[in-house]
Amino acid sequence: MPTDSTHLHCQSCKSRHSAEWCCLSDAEVSLIDRVKVSRNYSPGKIIYYQGDPCDGIFCLESGLIGIRRLDEHGNSTLLRLVHPGETIGYKSFLRKAPHDNGAEALMPSRVCFVDRSTVRGLLQESPDLGLSFLDHSLRDLAETEVRYMESVTWRVRTRLLHILLVLYERFGFETDTGEHLIELPISRQDLAGLTGTAPETMSRTIQRIQTEGLAKFEGRTVRLSNIDAILRDVPMPP
């Protein structure tokens, strides 16, 4: 079970001015501070399961969360990654519906939970909060559309290279010898889920980019052998 962690004030949260809550007054933020429940989750721990009732909204303070979807056979697909400052569960909350996916900690994570009655009261008192969640939903929709276009116009190889660049920006580093490394927070099967392809196709694609000298996979460590060539291969956004 996740354990309660030392209480930190919302005003000092690193995500205070980037999350949806930034539109709230100091008094409203203080209210959240009093009622929120903050917990630490170790990798693999579940924040909520697909089909669970939605009793409030979660905000990721630190770490990394994976949003997963189970199919009818119980197979899990990683849909997207949630980074610090992002909220999850708000769509199900606004629809008054159970969670249509699950959330799992992929790295040691600190998650804050705000209960249903508090969120309802804040939405009534601050219409801007509802607009913030609407804006978040529209951005998610736009991102989904972009990912769909990539899935039908980009080869699997290009999609994988793109994801590696995104992960490098978040979790990568350059060594003293000039090597570009990524400590992957996800498995190869999850990489397949993010690229929208089968694990077998992902394995073949990894072998291909290794043969091309672009990257080398060593367990969860990826060495980007030729990051300049990768940047040339991945289309840049307009």
DAPEDA-V392342 format. One record per run of one state. SS is the DSSP state (alpha for helix, beta for strand, coil for the rest). FROM is the first residue (numbers start at 1). TO is the last residue. If there is no record, write none. Layout:
SS_FROM_TO / SS_FROM_TO
This chain:
coil_1_2 / beta_3_4 / coil_5_9 / alpha_10_12 / coil_13_19 / alpha_20_23 / coil_24_25 / alpha_26_35 / coil_36_36 / beta_37_41 / coil_42_45 / beta_46_48 / coil_49_55 / beta_56_62 / coil_63_63 / beta_64_70 / coil_71_75 / beta_76_83 / coil_84_86 / beta_87_88 / coil_89_89 / alpha_90_95 / coil_96_101 / beta_102_105 / coil_106_108 / beta_109_115 / alpha_116_125 / coil_126_126 / alpha_127_153 / coil_154_155 / alpha_156_171 / beta_172_174 / coil_175_179 / beta_180_183 / coil_184_187 / alpha_188_195 / coil_196_198 / alpha_199_211 / coil_212_214 / beta_215_218 / coil_219_220 / beta_221_224 / coil_225_226 / alpha_227_233 / coil_234_238
